[in-house]
Amino acid sequence: MATIYQWAVIGAGPAGIASVGKLLDNGIQAKDIVWIDPNFTVGDFGTRWRNVPSNTKVELFLKFLYASDAFDFKNCQEDFALKRAPVNKTCELRLMADPLQWVTHHLKEKVHAIQDIAETLKLDKRTWQIKLRHAEIQATNVILANGAEPKNLPLSAPPIIPLHIALDSENIKTACRSEDTIAVFGSSHSAVLILRNLIENCSVKRIVNFYQDQLLYAVYLNDWILFDDTGLKGPTAEWSRENLHGNLPDNLIRLHSNEENIEHYLPQCDKVIYAVGFNRRTLPVVDELAHMKYIEQTGIIAPGLFGLGIAFPEAKYNPFGMVEYRVGLWKFMDYLNRIMPVWLNYAP
């Protein structure tokens, strides 16, 4: 008879790592947890985004690593660079990716880890049937932590430079020529990082930045941060203030992303970069669940089916009544600490 796991976690990025750790912390036996991922290399965080500057301070990365007893990071003897980094400064994501890889190996030794891709998910007789590419397993509860893909806009446009290349200060050099005019869509943290990369690391002829929203900056108040999830922070904010407010570099123009500007300027561009957010990866579900939305305050998708991470962030009102979607490693962990008791009692 096939084993029916009590919990299945799909995805081994930061949200999947947090999920496995917190299940163990809450008394779920390791033998009752199955963890599924094609690589177990910390997801996109550990592969695509390693060389990207974070807008998260080192102290919050460390707080994440010590937040789960199951991680056992307090006993880690590895001399990770993150441990020596200034706690009140930001850092490149690779400094956090390396400790997360250590945690991954540690957790894989405890639970049943399957290196495979989940393709479909179906509820049958109160049990989730998970079809993998090379196997099929069953679980009473499933956590989707399968991440998201960068959005592209449906425009007739020149060749696209992928976001993970554009955000890498070294790789972007290989994607641009000195005679290129580059279009950049967006005004987020990622978009500003890309503008800085193009200006400081590539001698391109011209950069055209199309934006919908004005630049936002995080405002640190007594016990909370205004625009915590949408505002620029740290060195990126400092660079933006110096270079994007009435004192643009000679080869940069910024235009509102309206139809007239796009029709006029986009055909003049040789390549385009989209930094306009992310779409949830296609859920591994059958048709009758494909239309379901998660509850933005609990991560519940259906009884026994839950979501966490960049694809399923918490929606939270700030003191001014504005909703922000909380994205970041410590935010995922903080959210999970609050909703895990609900998940443990919301069976199919």
C-alpha angles and dihedrals in degrees: 000000000000118000114253108208119211092221134020121192115198112201134032102216120112093291092050091047091051091048095053092046094050094046088056092045089054094056102264107147116244091234089060094057125081118189120200128195135137095229115004090218097130093275121256089333090066098039116024101029105037096115096043118111110242127224089213121096119239092243091065092049089053090046089056093051093052095041096087123056088204090064088063088201091149087071095046110124096188114118096229117184089232090068090058098042120106105269095217094053133078122242143190113285093242089073088064096035092064096056089044089056089053090051090049092055089047094052093043089062090058107041132042104271120193120192100213143099122263109226107172138012126199134173113227123170092344092307127104113235107209115195112202125190091256105019146014126236138176132224137173093218132024131198115201111210096153099133134220141275126232114261123244121200119238094244133134093246144153121265115310124238104213115244095240090057094044091053094051110088092210103038094049089066090065092053099053136063126205091246094052127115107208126202116209119190118202145043101223130114089274093049093051091048088053093049089051092048092051094047099043102032105029128052095213120165097235143356122205113195114197113195137179099189132040119251114277127204128202112248115208110216130175100285105355143037123241110221089010093158101032105032129091117254142186122353091350091059091046092051092047093052091050097045112023105047109082094312104080121174112258095254097047130086124177120208136177108256098243128139095258095053093044093050091049104040107026094069088057091060125093097200137012135213122197117207096166103123138274140290121218111255113255106280115241092237139121122251098270091061099038093091095051120114126207121243102253095216098047108023090235114149098168136333104304093005120100139169134212138170135034091334093052108028125171116259110219134178116228122215090271091058097252120136119231128179108231111228122171138087098264090043089055091050094046090049092048092051089058101041101038092084088056093049092049089058100040103082126165 
